[in-house]
């Protein structure tokens, strides 16, 4: 048994969650701190995202197989350069 923790590289991401879920999580964190404990939310989120990604990747592979005969759409530049076509005139 190792005495050192084997950390994995992480990346901070921001997700939107329902307000009631966020409030419940905040309350649970406060309560766990009152017992001098910490909730292991990171592991829970990682497991849920792994499960979600497994399903998403499977579905995307199915969609790719179904569309293999269809030609891929090429990226085309936008005709709009982001500028207004009318010139600015000073009054």
C-alpha positions in Angstrom: 0.0 0.0 0.0 1.4 3.3 -1.1 1.8 6.2 1.4 1.5 8.8 -1.4 -1.7 9.8 -3.1 -1.6 9.1 -6.8 -3.1 12.3 -8.2 -4.4 12.6 -11.7 -4.2 15.7 -13.7 -7.5 17.7 -13.5 -9.0 20.5 -15.4 -11.4 23.1 -13.9 -14.7 23.2 -15.7 -17.9 25.2 -15.0 -21.3 23.6 -15.3 -24.8 25.1 -14.8 -26.9 23.2 -12.3 -30.4 23.8 -11.0 -30.6 26.2 -8.1 -32.3 23.8 -5.8 -29.5 21.2 -6.4 -26.8 23.8 -5.7 -28.5 24.9 -2.5 -28.8 21.4 -1.3 -25.2 20.7 -2.1 -24.1 23.9 -0.2 -26.2 22.8 2.9 -24.7 19.3 2.8 -21.2 20.7 2.6 -21.8 23.0 5.6 -23.3 20.1 7.6 -20.3 17.8 6.7 -17.9 20.5 7.8 -19.7 20.7 11.1 -18.6 17.0 11.5 -15.1 17.9 10.3 -15.6 15.9 7.1 -15.5 16.8 3.4 -17.9 15.6 0.7 -16.1 13.8 -2.2 -18.1 15.6 -4.9 -15.2 15.4 -7.4 -15.3 11.6 -7.5 -19.0 11.6 -7.9 -19.0 14.1 -10.7 -16.2 12.2 -12.5 -18.1 8.9 -12.3 -21.3 10.6 -13.6 -19.4 12.3 -16.5 -17.7 9.0 -17.4 -21.1 7.3 -17.6 -22.5 10.1 -19.7 -19.5 10.2 -22.0 -19.7 6.5 -22.6 -23.3 6.8 -23.7 -22.5 10.0 -25.8 -19.5 8.4 -27.5 -21.5 5.2 -28.3 -24.4 7.3 -29.8 -21.9 9.4 -31.8 -20.3 6.3 -33.2 -23.7 5.0 -34.3 -24.4 8.3 -36.0 -21.1 8.2 -37.8 -21.7 4.7 -39.0 -25.2 5.7 -40.3 -23.8 8.8 -42.1 -20.6 7.2 -43.5 -22.2 7.3 -47.0 -23.2 10.9 -46.7 -20.4 13.4 -47.6 -19.1 15.5 -44.7 -19.9 19.2 -44.8 -16.9 21.3 -45.3 -16.4 24.4 -43.2 -17.1 27.5 -45.2 -16.1 31.0 -44.3 -18.9 33.3 -43.2 -20.0 35.8 -45.8 -20.5 38.3 -43.0 -17.2 39.8 -41.9 -18.8 41.1 -38.7 -18.7 44.7 -40.0 -21.7 46.8 -40.9 -22.1 47.3 -44.6 -23.1 50.9 -44.2 -20.2 53.4 -43.8 -20.0 55.5 -40.6 -20.7 59.1 -41.3 -19.8 61.9 -38.9 -22.6 64.3 -38.2 
